[in-house]
């Protein structure tokens, strides 16, 4: 995802980054960014207040702003998007770790809201496959199947789902392959790869489907 961000800034003249549900992300402090770049973090007040308290004394590498907005409040979200759109020329939106917790209807609403802003040109996101979500909810993350905060979104069509909302997949990368390429695999992944080589065909097919994608979407004009 860092590669998507830096590439669109350099090659596509992105001048504004909008990080929705930014949480404790610190990319503005870590990435090499143009000082003129406008980076906007959006999240709940308590989260951003905590984050600011921990980053006192550190300076970002670009023009960093924080907007305390609950993205579930559609009217407030649309107002913020319109304000950003008026000031931006080419904006990239980030939704890392967000869509998984939204319903399909909420994702559709967000996709339409983003597409309706003329200067929101790019969108990078991560999405899980249905097989991976099912495994997570049946194993390590069972509490996210029934709790107040639930894991929900894992579309059958993968990145192609967003085409109906005017977004085309410029690039999609499997997390399993990227983590191996970057030498940042989870501990013990060598064992699962070994199992995949000796498992029956049907089981191998299940393993292949248990993955997630890093996606770079481009607005269709």
N, C-alpha and C positions, 0 to 999 in steps of 0.2 A: 504494500500500500504506500509506503514511503516513496518507492520508485514511481508509482502513478502520480503522486503529488508533485515531486520535483520535475518530472518530465512534462507535465501539463504547464507548469510555471515557465519552464525554459522554452519548450517547443510551441506551445499554444497560447502564450502570453496571458496566462491566468494572473489576474491582479488581486483577486479576493478568494480567501479560503473560508468556508463556513462549516465549522465542525459541530454537528448537532449531537446532543448528549455527550459532550466532550469529556465529562468525568475528570479523571486525573491525568489525562493525556498531556505530555510536555513537548510535543514536537516543535512548537515555536522556539523552544530553548535549545533543542538538540540538532535540528536540521540546518543545513546551510541554506539560508533563504535571503532573497533580496530585501534590503532594509525598507524598501517602498511597499512591500507586500502587506496587504491588510488581512489579518487573520482574526476571525471572529469565533469565539467559543460560546456555545449556547448550552445552558443546563439549569438545573434548579438552584435557587439561591443558596441553600445550605451547602451544597457541593462546591459551588464556586467560591463561597466565603472560606471554606476549609482549605481549598486549593490555594487561594491567595495568601492565606496565613502561612502556608508551608513554603511558598516561593518568594517570600520577602527577602530582598537583597539580591535576587537573581534577575537578569535582564534578558528578555526575548530577543531574537535575531531579526524581528520584523515588527510591524505595527500591530500590537495585540490588543484586542478588545474582548470584554466578557459581557454577555447579555443574559440576564437572569430571567429566563422564560420557561414556563412549563409547556413543553411541546404538545401535550395532550389538549391544551386549551387552544382550539383551532383559530379563534378570532385573534388571540395574541400572536400566534404563530404566523398567520397571514400578514399581520401588520408588520412584524419584524422582517419577514421575507421581502415585503414591498419596500421597506426602508433600505435594506441591503441592496436590492436590485437597482434602485435609483442611483446609488453611488458607485456600483460596480460596472465594469466593462465586460469582463469575462470571469465568472465565478465557478469554483469547484466546491461541491458539497461533499462532506464526509459523514457517513453514518456507520461508524465502526462499533460493532457490538450492540446495536440498537434494534435492528429490524427483527431479530430473533424473538424479542419480547412483545412484538406487536401482532395484532390480528391481521389477516389478509385484507380486511376492509380498511384498517388503519394504514397499512402500507400503501394501498391504492390511493387513499386520500393524500398521503404525503407525496407520492410520486406525481400526482396531478398538480398539487400545490407548487412543487418545485418546477415542473415543466411549464407552468403558466407564467413564470417569471422569465422575461426575455433574456436577461443576462446570466442566468444560471445555465451554463453550457455543459458542465461535466458533473458527474456524481460517482464517487467511489464507495463501495459497500462490501460487506461480507455476508454470505448466506450459506446456511447449512443444507445438506441434502435431507430428504425425508428419512432415509435410512439412518443417518447419523443422529438426527433428532430423536428418532424412536429409541435408538440405543442409549442415548444420554438419559432420556426420561425413564428408561427401564433399569438403569444401573446407577451410575455415580450421582446423577442429578435428579433423583426421583422427587425431591421436594419442589422442583420447578414444574412438576406436572399438576400439582393440586394447590399450591400455595397462592398467596396474593399476587406474587410476581411469577408469571408462568412463561416457559419457553413455548412458542407457538408457531413461528413462521419458518417454514422450510418448503418452498414451492416445488411441485413436481417438475415444472418446466425450467427450473433453475434461472439463470440470467435472462432467458428468452421471455420470461413473464413480463418484464418491464417494457417490451416492445409495444404492448397495447396502450401504454401510457406515454408513448412518444420518446422512449429512451432505447437506444441501440447499444449492444455490448461491443465496445471498442476492443476490450481485452478481458479475458477471464483466466485466472490461474488457480489450480488446485492447491489447497493448503498443504496437503501431504507432500507434493512435489517441491513446493517452494520452501518448506521447512527443511527438507533434505538438501536442497541446493544451497541454502544459507547456513547449513550446519546448525540448525536450531530445532531439531526434532525433540519431541517429548522423550523422557527416559524410557528405555525398553522397547522403542519402536523397531529395533532390529529383530526382536523376538516375534512381533506381529508380522513382519515381512517374511520371516522364516515360515511361520504358520501358513501364510498365504501361498507359499510355493508347494506345500504338501497337502493342503486341504482339498476336499472334493470340489468339483467344478462349481456347484451351486453355492458352496460356502465362499469360494473365491469371488464370485459375483457379488455376494453380500459385502465382502471386504472392500471391493472397488467402489461400491455405492456409498460407503460410510466415509464421507469426506465433506469438505466445505470449499467455497470459492471466494477468492478476492476478485472483485469485478470493477472494471472502469467502464461506466456508461457515458455515452455521448448523446446530447440532446439532438433529436431529429428536427431539422428545420424545413 
